[in-house]
Amino acid sequence: MNAPNLDPEIGALCALDDIPDGGALEVPPERPGLPPVVVLRRGENAWAYRNVCPHFSIPLNYEPNTFWAYDAELLMCAHHSAMFRFEDGLCVDGPCRGAALTAVAIRVDGRMIFKET
Ligand code: FES
């Protein structure tokens, strides 16, 4: 898995092309004390969430920057298989069905991903 192409001078979280199409990339939090961010990609679209599963409030992955995504539609928590929609982070199957990931507002500009302020 590629390391995020962070560019602190322009404040980007990562480049769109750092994220596998249909997959996910973890990037460091924008401030100390916040959880890392997991950025999901489908083609030219991207969504970002705090890397915290609402089931047990632990990271969605158990190996560094390794995420399970299905059909570029669903992200699965590695612990108890909760399934979250890319578009809104809603858990549609698993032990926390109906809960949602915490969204991080982003925008894609020039194939770079920026956190909205
Ligand atoms: S910690 Fe994510 S499904 Fe249980």
Residues whose N, C-alpha, C, O or C-beta is under 5 A from the ligand:
A	BS01	FES	C53 H55 F56 C77 H79 H80 S81 A82
